[in-house]
């Protein structure tokens, strides 16, 4: 049976969406990932582009609130807020192991569109690295 994972950040617009898609791609046989946010915003188009470069299309996804998944039982709840925003990062009630993985917030990036995309790619790479490490430990057949 797949273990359920919820990635949570403030707006569910970039980091949690990228983590959800990347975990489902990398360890979809072992995990079923979802994502949500405390204050759902609009899907970050730079995150969409950064994932498109990896063959993942999240352009049809919408953001959603943690309130939409409160009744779901997750094995893991992973907050992906940066350290500076950690105080405002949502806490998800209920069972499941709680983890915190700090990543910079693409919505705070400044510069030209290309510079912001490059910074978002770096966040995607950091998330990929963390998921790869986690899957090496956790994606072991029983």
C-alpha positions in Angstrom: 0.0 0.0 0.0 1.3 3.4 -0.9 2.1 5.9 1.9 0.3 9.2 1.6 2.4 12.4 1.7 1.2 16.0 2.0 3.5 18.8 1.1 2.5 22.1 2.7 3.6 25.7 2.2 1.9 29.1 2.5 0.4 29.5 -0.9 0.6 26.0 -2.6 1.8 27.8 -5.7 5.4 26.6 -6.2 7.4 24.6 -3.7 4.7 22.2 -2.5 3.4 21.8 -6.1 7.0 21.0 -7.3 7.6 18.6 -4.4 4.3 16.8 -5.1 5.0 16.3 -8.8 8.6 15.3 -8.2 7.9 12.7 -5.5 5.1 11.2 -7.6 7.4 10.9 -10.5 10.4 9.5 -8.6 8.7 7.2 -6.0 5.2 6.9 -7.3 5.2 3.1 -6.6 5.8 3.8 -2.9 4.2 7.2 -2.2 1.1 9.1 -3.2 1.9 12.8 -2.8 -0.5 15.7 -2.6 0.0 19.4 -1.7 -1.9 22.2 -0.1 -1.4 25.7 1.4 -2.5 27.8 4.3 -3.5 30.7 2.0 -3.8 29.2 -1.5 -2.7 31.6 -4.2 -2.2 31.3 -7.9 0.0 28.6 -9.5 3.4 30.1 -10.0 4.2 30.1 -13.7 7.9 29.9 -13.1 7.4 26.6 -11.2 5.2 25.3 -14.1 8.1 26.1 -16.5 10.8 24.6 -14.2 8.8 21.4 -14.1 8.0 21.4 -17.8 11.8 21.3 -18.4 11.8 17.9 -16.4 8.9 16.5 -18.5 6.2 17.2 -15.8 3.1 19.3 -16.6 1.4 20.9 -13.7 -0.2 23.7 -15.7 -3.7 22.3 -15.2 -3.3 22.1 -11.4 -5.0 24.5 -9.0 -3.9 25.5 -5.6 -5.9 24.3 -2.6 -6.2 24.9 1.1 -5.1 22.6 3.9 -8.8 22.9 4.9 -9.6 20.8 1.8 -7.6 17.8 3.1 -8.1 18.0 6.9 -10.0 14.8 7.0 -7.4 12.9 5.0 -4.9 10.7 6.9 -1.4 11.3 5.8 1.6 9.1 6.7 3.9 12.2 6.3 3.2 15.9 6.3 6.2 17.8 4.9 6.4 21.6 5.3 8.5 23.2 2.6 8.6 26.9 3.8 11.9 28.7 3.9 13.4 29.3 7.4 12.5 33.0 7.2 8.8 32.0 6.8 8.8 29.0 9.1 6.9 30.8 11.8 4.0 31.3 9.3 4.3 27.8 7.8 1.1 25.9 8.4 0.9 23.2 11.0 -1.2 20.3 9.9 -3.2 18.6 12.6 -3.7 14.9 12.9 -1.5 11.9 12.6 1.5 11.3 10.5 5.1 12.0 10.8 5.9 15.8 10.4 9.0 16.8 8.5 10.3 20.3 7.6 12.3 20.8 4.5 13.4 24.5 4.0 13.4 25.9 0.5 13.5 29.5 -0.7 10.1 30.9 -1.8 10.0 31.6 -5.6 7.3 34.2 -5.1 9.9 36.4 -3.4 12.5 36.2 -6.2 13.4 39.5 -7.9 15.1 40.3 -11.2 14.3 39.7 -14.8 12.0 36.9 -15.7 15.1 34.8 -16.8 16.8 35.5 -13.5 13.7 34.5 -11.5 13.4 31.4 -13.6 17.0 30.5 -12.9 16.4 30.9 -9.2 13.2 28.7 -9.4 15.2 26.0 -11.3 17.6 26.0 -8.4 14.8 25.5 -5.9 13.5 22.7 -8.1 17.0 21.1 -8.0 17.1 21.4 -4.2 13.7 19.7 -3.9 14.8 17.0 -6.4 18.0 16.3 -4.3 16.0 16.1 -1.1 13.4 13.8 -2.6 16.2 11.6 -4.1 17.8 11.2 -0.7 14.4 10.5 1.0 13.5 7.9 -1.6 16.8 6.1 -1.3 15.9 5.6 2.4 12.2 5.1 2.2 11.4 3.5 -1.2 12.5 0.0 -0.2 10.2 -3.0 -1.1 8.8 -4.7 2.0 
